[in-house]
Amino acid sequence: MRLFFCSAKRPYRRTALGADHCFAKVKAVHGDVTALLNAGMLDRTEDSQIVFPFEAVNVEFLLRAA
């Protein structure tokens, strides 16, 4: 049985439940990376690796109650 990691806490076995859970996490990460690529926060190298091209980023935002 092949084990793979989709969480820093524990490995998941390739079962229906584990695969579905891991697939959901992979889809979420893919969506986040795609959004960051489109926003210019991440770059793709010629060999298709994703890189963060900055030394640091200062983010400021305001949260208000709904």
N, CA, C and O atoms as a MOPAC input file, in Angstrom:
PM7 MOZYME 1SCF
protein

 N      0.84700 1    -1.17400 1     0.00000 1
 C      0.00000 1     0.00000 1     0.00000 1
 C      0.89200 1     1.23600 1     0.00000 1
 O      1.80000 1     1.35000 1     0.82300 1
 N      0.63500 1     2.14900 1    -0.91100 1
 C      1.44000 1     3.35600 1    -1.02500 1
 C      0.93800 1     4.40100 1    -0.04000 1
 O     -0.25900 1     4.68600 1     0.01400 1
 N      1.85000 1     4.96900 1     0.73600 1
 C      1.50700 1     6.05100 1     1.65300 1
 C      1.96200 1     7.36900 1     1.04400 1
 O      3.00400 1     7.43300 1     0.39100 1
 N      1.19800 1     8.38900 1     1.25500 1
 C      1.59900 1     9.70500 1     0.78400 1
 C      1.15600 1    10.73100 1     1.80900 1
 O      0.24800 1    10.47600 1     2.60000 1
 N      1.79500 1    11.88600 1     1.79800 1
 C      1.53000 1    12.91500 1     2.78300 1
 C      0.71300 1    14.03700 1     2.16300 1
 O      1.06400 1    14.55700 1     1.10400 1
 N     -0.37300 1    14.40700 1     2.82100 1
 C     -1.09900 1    15.59400 1     2.41900 1
 C     -1.38200 1    16.43800 1     3.64900 1
 O     -2.16800 1    17.38400 1     3.59600 1
 N     -0.74800 1    16.09900 1     4.73800 1
 C     -0.87500 1    16.85900 1     5.96800 1
 C      0.45500 1    16.74300 1     6.69800 1
 O      1.11400 1    15.70400 1     6.64400 1
 N      0.84400 1    17.80700 1     7.37600 1
 C      2.09200 1    17.76800 1     8.13300 1
 C      1.95500 1    16.86200 1     9.34700 1
 O      2.95800 1    16.46100 1     9.93700 1
 N      0.72000 1    16.53600 1     9.72800 1
 C      0.50800 1    15.78600 1    10.95800 1
 C      0.62500 1    14.28100 1    10.78800 1
 O      1.18200 1    13.60900 1    11.65600 1
 N      0.10500 1    13.72500 1     9.67000 1
 C      0.14900 1    12.27000 1     9.54800 1
 C     -0.00700 1    11.84300 1     8.09300 1
 O     -0.59800 1    12.56300 1     7.28800 1
 N      0.52700 1    10.66800 1     7.75900 1
 C      0.35400 1    10.15700 1     6.39100 1
 C     -1.05400 1     9.58700 1     6.21400 1
 O     -1.67900 1     9.14900 1     7.18000 1
 N     -1.53700 1     9.59700 1     4.99900 1
 C     -2.83800 1     9.00800 1     4.68300 1
 C     -2.63100 1     7.79900 1     3.80300 1
 O     -1.77900 1     7.81200 1     2.91600 1
 N     -3.40000 1     6.75700 1     4.03700 1
 C     -3.36500 1     5.60000 1     3.15100 1
 C     -4.26400 1     5.89200 1     1.96200 1
 O     -5.20000 1     6.68500 1     2.05600 1
 N     -3.97000 1     5.24600 1     0.85100 1
 C     -4.80500 1     5.44500 1    -0.34600 1
 C     -6.08400 1     4.65200 1    -0.19800 1
 O     -6.22100 1     3.56600 1    -0.76200 1
 N     -6.99300 1     5.18000 1     0.53800 1
 C     -8.32100 1     4.59000 1     0.66000 1
 C     -9.29600 1     5.60800 1     0.09200 1
 O     -8.91300 1     6.73500 1    -0.22400 1
 N    -10.53200 1     5.22000 1    -0.03500 1
 C    -11.52600 1     6.14600 1    -0.58200 1
 C    -11.59300 1     7.41400 1     0.27000 1
 O    -11.59900 1     8.52000 1    -0.27000 1
 N    -11.64400 1     7.26700 1     1.57000 1
 C    -11.74300 1     8.42700 1     2.44000 1
 C    -10.46100 1     9.24600 1     2.40700 1
 O    -10.50700 1    10.46800 1     2.26900 1
 N     -9.32900 1     8.58600 1     2.53100 1
 C     -8.06000 1     9.30900 1     2.51500 1
 C     -7.81200 1    10.00000 1     1.19800 1
 O     -7.34100 1    11.13800 1     1.18000 1
 N     -8.11800 1     9.33900 1     0.08300 1
 C     -7.90300 1     9.93700 1    -1.23000 1
 C     -8.80700 1    11.14600 1    -1.42200 1
 O     -8.36100 1    12.17300 1    -1.93400 1
 N    -10.06400 1    11.04200 1    -1.02200 1
 C    -10.98300 1    12.17500 1    -1.14700 1
 C    -10.51200 1    13.34400 1    -0.30800 1
 O    -10.53200 1    14.48900 1    -0.75700 1
 N    -10.09000 1    13.05400 1     0.90900 1
 C     -9.61600 1    14.10500 1     1.80700 1
 C     -8.38400 1    14.78600 1     1.22800 1
 O     -8.29000 1    16.01400 1     1.21900 1
 N     -7.45200 1    13.99100 1     0.74800 1
 C     -6.22100 1    14.53300 1     0.20400 1
 C     -6.50100 1    15.28700 1    -1.09100 1
 O     -5.90700 1    16.34000 1    -1.32600 1
 N     -7.38400 1    14.77600 1    -1.92900 1
 C     -7.72200 1    15.42900 1    -3.18400 1
 C     -8.31100 1    16.81200 1    -2.91300 1
 O     -8.01200 1    17.76400 1    -3.63300 1
 N     -9.14500 1    16.92700 1    -1.88000 1
 C     -9.71800 1    18.22300 1    -1.53200 1
 C     -8.62200 1    19.20300 1    -1.13700 1
 O     -8.66900 1    20.37300 1    -1.51700 1
 N     -7.63400 1    18.73500 1    -0.37600 1
 C     -6.52700 1    19.60900 1     0.02000 1
 C     -5.69100 1    20.00500 1    -1.19200 1
 O     -5.27500 1    21.15700 1    -1.30600 1
 N     -5.44300 1    19.06700 1    -2.09100 1
 C     -4.66100 1    19.36100 1    -3.29100 1
 C     -5.38900 1    20.38400 1    -4.14100 1
 O     -4.76000 1    21.30100 1    -4.66900 1
 N     -6.70300 1    20.24900 1    -4.28800 1
 C     -7.48800 1    21.21300 1    -5.06300 1
 C     -7.41900 1    22.59800 1    -4.43100 1
 O     -7.30500 1    23.59900 1    -5.13800 1
 N     -7.48900 1    22.66100 1    -3.10000 1
 C     -7.42900 1    23.95400 1    -2.41700 1
 C     -6.06600 1    24.60900 1    -2.62100 1
 O     -5.99300 1    25.80600 1    -2.89700 1
 N     -5.00200 1    23.85100 1    -2.49000 1
 C     -3.65200 1    24.38500 1    -2.69400 1
 C     -3.47700 1    24.81600 1    -4.14200 1
 O     -2.90200 1    25.87200 1    -4.40600 1
 N     -3.96300 1    24.02000 1    -5.08100 1
 C     -3.86700 1    24.37300 1    -6.49900 1
 C     -4.57600 1    25.70400 1    -6.77100 1
 O     -4.05900 1    26.55300 1    -7.49600 1
 N     -5.75400 1    25.87500 1    -6.18700 1
 C     -6.48900 1    27.13100 1    -6.35100 1
 C     -5.74200 1    28.31200 1    -5.77600 1
 O     -5.70000 1    29.38200 1    -6.38300 1
 N     -5.14900 1    28.12600 1    -4.60400 1
 C     -4.37400 1    29.19900 1    -3.96900 1
 C     -3.14900 1    29.56000 1    -4.80600 1
 O     -2.86800 1    30.73900 1    -5.02500 1
 N     -2.42800 1    28.55400 1    -5.26900 1
 C     -1.21900 1    28.80500 1    -6.07100 1
 C     -1.59600 1    29.48200 1    -7.38300 1
 O     -0.90300 1    30.40000 1    -7.82200 1
 N     -2.67500 1    29.04600 1    -8.01200 1
 C     -3.12200 1    29.66800 1    -9.25400 1
 C     -3.46300 1    31.14100 1    -9.02800 1
 O     -3.08900 1    31.99100 1    -9.83700 1
 N     -4.15900 1    31.44900 1    -7.95200 1
 C     -4.50000 1    32.83700 1    -7.64300 1
 C     -3.24200 1    33.67200 1    -7.39500 1
 O     -3.15600 1    34.81500 1    -7.84400 1
 N     -2.27400 1    33.10500 1    -6.68300 1
 C     -1.03000 1    33.83700 1    -6.41200 1
 C     -0.19700 1    34.01900 1    -7.68200 1
 O      0.46300 1    35.04600 1    -7.84100 1
 N     -0.21900 1    33.03800 1    -8.58800 1
 C      0.46000 1    33.19200 1    -9.87800 1
 C     -0.19700 1    34.31000 1   -10.68600 1
 O      0.49200 1    35.15500 1   -11.25700 1
 N     -1.52000 1    34.31200 1   -10.73200 1
 C     -2.25100 1    35.33800 1   -11.48200 1
 C     -2.05700 1    36.72900 1   -10.90400 1
 O     -2.09200 1    37.71500 1   -11.64100 1
 N     -1.85300 1    36.82200 1    -9.59700 1
 C     -1.64000 1    38.11500 1    -8.94000 1
 C     -0.19100 1    38.57100 1    -9.01900 1
 O      0.12500 1    39.69300 1    -8.62500 1
 N      0.69700 1    37.71300 1    -9.52300 1
 C      2.10300 1    38.07200 1    -9.63300 1
 C      2.90600 1    37.86400 1    -8.36300 1
 O      4.04700 1    38.31700 1    -8.26400 1
 N      2.31700 1    37.17800 1    -7.38700 1
 C      3.01900 1    36.92400 1    -6.12600 1
 C      3.93400 1    35.70600 1    -6.21700 1
 O      4.88100 1    35.58000 1    -5.44000 1
 N      3.65900 1    34.81900 1    -7.15400 1
 C      4.50400 1    33.65400 1    -7.40300 1
 C      4.87000 1    33.66000 1    -8.88200 1
 O      4.14700 1    34.22100 1    -9.70500 1
 N      5.98900 1    33.03800 1    -9.21000 1
 C      6.42500 1    32.89200 1   -10.59500 1
 C      6.62200 1    31.42300 1   -10.91200 1
 O      6.83500 1    30.59700 1   -10.02400 1
 N      6.54600 1    31.11300 1   -12.20700 1
 C      6.81200 1    29.75800 1   -12.67900 1
 C      8.11800 1    29.80200 1   -13.47300 1
 O      8.28200 1    30.64800 1   -14.35200 1
 N      9.04600 1    28.89300 1   -13.16700 1
 C     10.32500 1    28.83500 1   -13.86500 1
 C     10.14400 1    28.11500 1   -15.20300 1
 O      9.07600 1    27.57200 1   -15.48500 1
 N     11.19600 1    28.11700 1   -16.02200 1
 C     11.14500 1    27.43600 1   -17.31700 1
 C     10.89800 1    25.94100 1   -17.18100 1
 O     10.32600 1    25.31700 1   -18.07400 1
 N     11.33600 1    25.36100 1   -16.04800 1
 C     11.10200 1    23.92600 1   -15.83200 1
 C      9.86000 1    23.67600 1   -14.96600 1
 O      9.74400 1    22.63300 1   -14.32200 1
 N      8.93300 1    24.64600 1   -14.95800 1
 C      7.60300 1    24.53700 1   -14.33300 1
 C      7.59900 1    24.51000 1   -12.81200 1
 O      6.59100 1    24.13200 1   -12.21300 1
 N      8.68700 1    24.89600 1   -12.17500 1
 C      8.67800 1    24.98500 1   -10.71800 1
 C      8.05000 1    26.31600 1   -10.30800 1
 O      8.13700 1    27.30400 1   -11.03900 1
 N      7.42300 1    26.33300 1    -9.14300 1
 C      6.81000 1    27.53900 1    -8.60700 1
 C      7.80200 1    28.16600 1    -7.63100 1
 O      8.33300 1    27.48200 1    -6.75600 1
 N      8.05300 1    29.47400 1    -7.78300 1
 C      8.99200 1    30.15600 1    -6.89500 1
 C      8.36500 1    31.42600 1    -6.34200 1
 O      7.51000 1    32.04000 1    -6.98100 1
 N      8.79200 1    31.80700 1    -5.16600 1
 C      8.41900 1    33.07000 1    -4.52900 1
 C      9.57500 1    34.02400 1    -4.78900 1
 O     10.63500 1    33.88300 1    -4.17900 1
 N      9.39000 1    35.00900 1    -5.69700 1
 C     10.51600 1    35.81000 1    -6.16400 1
 C     10.88800 1    37.00100 1    -5.28100 1
 O     11.60500 1    37.89700 1    -5.72600 1
 N     10.42000 1    37.02200 1    -4.06400 1
 C     10.67200 1    38.15600 1    -3.18200 1
 C     11.42600 1    37.69400 1    -1.94100 1
 O     11.34400 1    36.53200 1    -1.54300 1
 N     12.15100 1    38.61400 1    -1.34600 1
 C     12.80100 1    38.30800 1    -0.07200 1
 C     11.79100 1    38.38800 1     1.06400 1
 O     11.85300 1    37.60700 1     2.01300 1
 N     10.86200 1    39.33400 1     0.96500 1
 C      9.83300 1    39.51100 1     1.98500 1
 C      8.67000 1    40.29000 1     1.37400 1
 O      8.83300 1    40.98300 1     0.37000 1
 N      7.50200 1    40.16800 1     1.98700 1
 C      6.32600 1    40.91700 1     1.57200 1
 C      5.65400 1    41.45200 1     2.82500 1
 O      5.43200 1    40.71600 1     3.78600 1
 N      5.33400 1    42.74000 1     2.80500 1
 C      4.60000 1    43.36000 1     3.90000 1
 C      3.14400 1    43.46500 1     3.47000 1
 O      2.83300 1    44.11600 1     2.47200 1
 N      2.24800 1    42.82200 1     4.22500 1
 C      0.81800 1    42.81000 1     3.88700 1
 C      0.06200 1    43.54700 1     4.96900 1
 O      0.19200 1    43.24000 1     6.15400 1
 N     -0.73100 1    44.52500 1     4.55400 1
 C     -1.57800 1    45.24300 1     5.49700 1
 C     -3.02600 1    45.12100 1     5.02900 1
 O     -3.31700 1    45.29600 1     3.84600 1
 N     -3.94000 1    44.81800 1     5.96500 1
 C     -5.35200 1    44.76500 1     5.62200 1
 C     -6.17400 1    45.02400 1     6.85800 1
 O     -5.68800 1    44.90100 1     7.98300 1
 N     -7.42400 1    45.38400 1     6.64100 1
 C     -8.36200 1    45.71100 1     7.72300 1
 C     -9.49900 1    44.71500 1     7.70400 1
 O    -10.10600 1    44.48500 1     6.65800 1
 N     -9.79500 1    44.12500 1     8.84200 1
 C    -10.95500 1    43.23100 1     8.98700 1
 C    -12.02000 1    43.95000 1     9.78500 1
 O    -11.74600 1    44.53600 1    10.83200 1
 N    -13.24300 1    43.89700 1     9.27300 1
 C    -14.36900 1    44.50800 1     9.99600 1
 C    -15.44400 1    43.46000 1    10.22000 1
 O    -15.59200 1    42.52600 1     9.43100 1
 N    -16.17700 1    43.62100 1    11.27900 1
 C    -17.29700 1    42.71900 1    11.55800 1
 C    -18.37100 1    42.92300 1    10.50000 1
 O    -18.57300 1    44.03400 1    10.01000 1
 N    -19.04400 1    41.85500 1    10.16100 1
 C    -20.11200 1    41.94100 1     9.13400 1
 C    -21.33700 1    42.64700 1     9.66400 1
 O    -22.32000 1    42.80400 1     8.94100 1

